Amino acid sequence: MLIKELISKKRLGKELSKEEIYWFVTSLTNNSITEGQVAALAMAVCLQGMTFEERVELTLAMKNSGKTLSWHLPGPIIDKHSTGGVGDTVSLILAPILAACGAFVPMISGRGLGHTGGTLDKFDSIPGYNTSPNEKLFRKVVSKVGCAIIGQTNELAPADKRLYAIRDVTGTVESIDLITASILSKKLAAGLDGLVIDVKCGNGAFMQDLNEASNLAQSLVTVSNKSDCKTTALVTDMNQPLSQSIGNSLEVLSAVEVLKGVSDDYRLLEVSKALGVSLLCSSKICQNKNDAEILISSVLSSGKAAEKFSEMISELGGAHDFFDKPHKYLNSSKIKKDVYLKKSGYVNKINTKKLGNTLILLGGGRLKVEDKIDYSVGIKLKIEKGDYVEKSQPICTLYASNHQTLEIAEKEINYSFEIGHTKENINSDIILENFE
């Protein structure tokens, strides 16, 4: 085959055969086609789209481009994926909840890039925690504890790693076809029985339009189910941060407080529970949503989920008493300052993406993969949409490492909130749609 023929075929809107897709993925993996050729085909897909059958074949070919894991454990192998948001600490809460419910969760996560945070960056803020264990240790922790959260290895779905890097610099990231194959190839390679996907929607998400988010959710569910992995999806609101905490160490503390039952981060807990209910039902651990809700509440109130989190941390190199004394181990910022708005009124809109970018300005995120992160910096919100705020009332606390970044961040914060004299009719729904 010739890559130029595949490019021309897709440019004309024609369907690629299974053989052509597998040949492309093989050539992509062994570097026998150039970045320019890969980019050209990605652009053709972005413009012309793929059929459902093409999406399935591309997903499976990318899954099989490297090693695939298999498990022999006394419970379902399940996982969760989020399309990325601000203050999204769900993985840290949900994985130990599911493990406490009898499931096994080999969660392979990523780092943050752009305004969205990454699960691995949060764990990197925990001294000693190993986000890149060898397969033997990974399997041991999953088997013993029930959950382990680590980074993607070079052996799992290597075709996706190269394709995504090219898409990232060629304006082809937004393709639902390519997003579907990218997400699912990695998850399916992990040997899952079940998966739930949290598709974020709003001004702090990559999918800002509900229709686009719904289309992506439907694509992920149908392709994954066709690939023999029972999958559900929720579309959740990202028109304000999911948690009151934005920043790696702050978000770890937020997750610990939720697991301890001392948090008022109700949006974070609601999404975590909803995703957990979906997984417990689809994996047949629970027969219905009511039973699943009761089980989740039970493992939270009894401390079983907290125990799983603590065990996972210590088994992967963190301190044995980290869960009990997180402040002892997490880096604290040098400077803290409360921020006030310039006028009183109702918080009618929050620019969530701007808040995510403010974290980057503080040094707590990255624009390039090689950027270093300051895990101690961040933002602790004190308000949410719909609240009435007085000028004398702090809206958040900034955590910074120096006064220069603090001043820049403080200005950005004031541009992140739309304040009105009257309260707008605000949709307070956190779960927007459910795909089963």
N, C-alpha and C positions, 0 to 999 in steps of 0.2 A: 504494500500500500504506500501511497504518497500522502504526506500531511497536507500538501496544497490542495489535493482533491477533496479531502474532508472539509477543509476550510471553505472551499468554493461551494460544496454541497450544502453546508449549513448556512452559508451566506445567502443562498437562494431559498432558504426556508425548508429544505428537504430533511427527512428523517434519517439519522445515522443508524446503521444496523448494530446489533450486539457485537459482531466481530469488529466493526470499525471502532466502536467505543473502547473495547478491550485493547485493541492495537494502540489507540491513542494513549490510554492510561499506562500501558506497558512502556511505550516510548517516552512518555512524560517521566516515568520513574527511573528509567535507565539513562536519561539525558541524551537520547538519540535525536531529539527534536529541540530546536532552539527556543529561547524565551520569546522571541518575536513571533514564531509560529504558534506557540501556546497562547500568547496574547491575542493573536488574530482569531483563533478558534473561540477563545473565551468571549471576545467581542461579538462574534457572529452569533454565539449562543445568547448573549445578553440582548441582542437586537431582535433575533428571530424566535427565541424561545425553544423549548424542548417539549416533546410529547411526554405523557406519563411513563410510557415504556422506556423512553430514553433516560428519564430521571432515575428510574429503578436500575437500569443497566449501568449507568455512570456511577451510582452510589455503590453497587456491588463490586464493580471493577476497582474502584478506589479503595474500598474495604479490603479487597483481596490483593492489593498492591504490596502488602507487607504481612507481618505476622498477625494472626488472629488468636485471641485467647479463648480457652474453654475451661469451664469450671465443673467440679463435682462436689457440690456442697449441699447440705440438708435444708435448702430453702431457695426461694427465687433470687436470681441475680438481676437487680434492678438499678436504675440510675435516673438522674434528672439533668436536664440541660437548660440553660438560660441564654437568650440571644443578647443579653448584656444591658445593664442599666446603671443607675447611680444609687449607691447605698444598698446594693443587692447582696445581702449576706446570707441568703437562703441556704446555700449548700452546707455551710457550717452548722446550721441547725437541723436541716432535713436529713442528712446522711446518718447522724447518730440516732435520730428518731426512728428511721426505718430499720436500722440495725437492732434497736431495742424492741422492735415489733417482730423480729424474726427473719428479716431479709438480709441479703448480702449486697453491699454497695461498693463496687470497684470504680470509684469516681475519678475519671481522668479529666482534669480541668486545665484552663489556660490562664495566661497573664493578661493584664489590662493593656489596651492600646487605644489612644484617643481619650475621649471623655468618660468611657465606661471602665469600671474597676474590674480586676481579675481575681478569681478565687485564690490562685497560687500566690499572688502578692500578699494577700492577707495572711496566709500560712507562713510565708517567708518572714513576716514580722515576728513570728514566734521563735525565739532562740533555740537552735538545735533541731528544729523540725526539718525532716528530710523530704523535700518535694520531688526528689529524683532517686528513689530507691531502686535497687535491682529487682528483677521480676520475682526472685525467690522471697525477698522481704515483703514485697507488695502482696504476694499470694498469702504469705504467713499472716500478715495483719488483717487482710480481708477475712480469712478463715477464722482467726482467733477472736477478733473484735467484732467483725461484721461489717466494718466500713474502713476504707482508706482513701484519702484524697491526695492525688499526686498529679504531676505534669505529664503531658503526652511524651511518649518515648519516640525515638527515631524509627523504631521498628513498626509502629502502628500507623497504617494509612500514610506511608511516605509520599504517595502521589498527591495527596491533599496538601501536604506541607509545601511542596514546590508550586502547585497550582495557586494556592492562596497567596503566596508571596508575590507571584506575578499579577494576580488580580488586584492586589492591594495598590499597585503602582500604575495600573492601566485603566482605572475607572470602571471595572467590571465586578466590583464587590456586591452590588445591589441585586444581581440576578437571582431570582427565587430558585431557578433550576440549579445554579451552582452553589447557592447557600444550602439547599437541601442536601446535595451530595456531600458537601464539605462537613456539615454537622453530623450527618448520619454515618458516613464512612468511618469516622473515628469511634463513634458510640457502638456501632455494630461490630467493629473489630475487637471491642472489649468483651465480647461474648455475652451480651445481655439477653435476658428473657423478657424484660419489660423496661419501658422508658416513658417519662413524662417530660414534656417540653414547655418551658415558660417563655412565651413569645411576648416581649415587652412592646408596648405601644404608647406613643406620646412624645412630647418634645425632648425627653431625655433618652429616647430609644433610637435605634437605627431605623425602625419602622414607625413613622410618626402617624401614618394614616391607618385607621381601623380596618379598612378594606384590604390594604396591603398586608397588614399583620395577620388578618384572618386567612388570606390566600396562602401565606407562608405556613401558618399552622396546619391548614388542611393538606398542603403538599407534604409536610414532614410526617403527618400522621398516616396518610395513605401510602406513601413510599415505604415508610418503616414497617407498617403492617404487611405490605406486600413482600417485604424482605424477611418475614418471619420473626419480627420483634414486636410484641404487643405494645402499642404506643398510643398515648393520649396527649392532649395539649391544652393549655390554658392561655388565653390572651389577657395580660394583666396591665394595669395602668402604670405609666411612667411619666405622668405629667407633674409629678413631684417625686423627690427621692423616696425610695421604698423604706429606708430607715432614717432615723433622726441623725445617725452617724455617717459621715462621709470621710473616708481615710482608713488606711489599712489597720493600724492598731486600734483605732476607735471602733471600727466595725467588728474586730475580733471581740473586743469588750462587750459590744452590743449583743453579739451572738451568745456569749457566756451568760449575760444577764437574762436573755430569753430562756436559756436552758435551766437557769437557776430559778426562774419564775419570779424575777424581781424587775422585769422590764415593762415599760408602758409603750413599747414600740409595736402598737397593735397592727399596723399595716404589714410589717415584716412577719409577724406571727401568723396573720391571716393567710398570706400567700403561702407560707411554709406549710401550714396545715392543709390548705386546699390542694397543693401539689401532692402532699403525702396521702391524703384521702384518695386521690385519683390513682396513685400507684398501688396502694394497698388493695383497692378494689380490682384493678386490672390484673394484678398478680395473684388474685384469689386468696390472699392472706385474710381478707375480710369479705363478707358476702354482700355488704351494702355500705352506703356512705355513713349511715348512723353508727354502725359498728366500728367503722374506721375512725370516725371522729372520737368515739369513746376510747378506743385503743390509744390513739395519739395523746389524748388528754391524760390517760393513765400513765404512759411512760414518761411524760413530762412531769407530772405531779409526784410520781414515785421517785424521781431522780435517776431512773434507768437510762434515759437518753443522755443525761449529764455524765453518767458513768462511762458510756460508750465514747463520748467526746474526749473525756480525760484519758481513757485507755488508748485511743487512737493517737493522741498527742504524744504520750510517753512511749508507745511502741515504735513511733517513727522519729524518735530522738529528742522530743521535747521533755521538759521537766515533769516529774511525777506529780508535783503539786501545782502545776500551771493553772488548772481549772479553779482551784481554791484561792490562788494568789496571783492572778494575771498581772496586776500592777507591779508586782515584784520583777517581772521578766520583760514586759513590753516597754519599749522606749517611750519616754515622755518628752513632749516638745519643750523647747526652752522658753517660749513666749505664749501666753494665753491672753486673749482680749475679747471682750464682749462687743458686738456690733449692733448699732441702733439705726433705724431708718430715719429719713429726714422729715417724714410727715406721718401723722396718724391715719388710720383707715383700715379697710378690709383687705386681706391678702387674696386677691382675685386670680392671680396667675403667678406661677413660679417657673422661671426659666431653668429647668433641671440640667440641661446640657451646659449652661453657663456655670452652674455650681460644680459640675464635674470638671470643667476646664479650670475653674478656680483652684481646685485641688492640685491640678498640674502646675499652676503658677506657684503654689506653695511648695512644690517639689514632691508631692505625693502621688504623681502619676507619670506616665511617659508618653511622648510623642513618637519616639523611635524605639525599636525593640531593645537597643543597647543602652538606653537611658537608665541611670541609677535612680532609685526611689528612696525618699526619706519616709520611713514607715510611721514616724511619730506625728506628722502634721495632719491637719484635717479640719473639718467643720462639724460642729455639734449644733443641730437646729433646735430651736425652742418653739417654733410655730409651724403651722401647716396651712394649706389652702382653706379659705373660709374664715380664718381667725381674724378678730379685730385686734389691731396692734397700736399701742400708744407710742409716741416718740420716746418716751422715757423707759420703754420696755425693750430689753435686749432680744433680738430675733435669733441670734446664734452666738456661739463662741468660736473664735478662730484659734487654731493651734499652729504656730509657725516656728521656724528655726532662726529667723532673723527679721529685723524691722523692715527691711526693704520689701521682702515678699509679703509681709503682713500688710503694709500700706497698699500695695497693688491689689491684694486679695480683698481688702476692706472696700475699695472702690467698686470692684466687680460684684461684690455681694449686694451693694445698693442698686445695681442695675438688674439684679436677678429676680426682683419681686415687683409685681404690678399692684399698686395700692389704690383703692378706690374709696370714694366717700360712701357709696352704697354697696351692699353685698350682692355680687352676681349669683345667678342660679348655677351652682357648681355641681357637676356629676361627681358624687362621692364614691361611686363603685370602684372597687379594687380589682375584682374579677370581671372582665368585660365579656369574654366568651369562653365556652367550654367545648372542646372537640374530643369525642370518644369513638 
